[in-house]
């Protein structure tokens, strides 16, 4: 048996596990976005009317 084809299963599994977690996070974000829109609301600056003193 040759030892040059040794596979570390933990390191081989890591990218796939990370991809699954990223997909899960993406799905959760989409569900929350559907229920509670997280769009950034721009705050419009209001012009303050100056009152004349009597």
C-alpha positions, 0 to 999 in steps of 0.5 A: 500500500502506498502512503502518498495518497493519504486523505485527511477527511476533516480538511476535505470536509471543511469546505463542504461544511462551510458551504452548507452553513453559508447556504443556511445563513442565506436562506435565513436572511431571505426568510427574515427579509420576506417578513421584516424588510431590512432595507436601509431607510434614508432619513430626509432632512427637513427644512426648518421654517424660521419664524419671524419674531413679532 
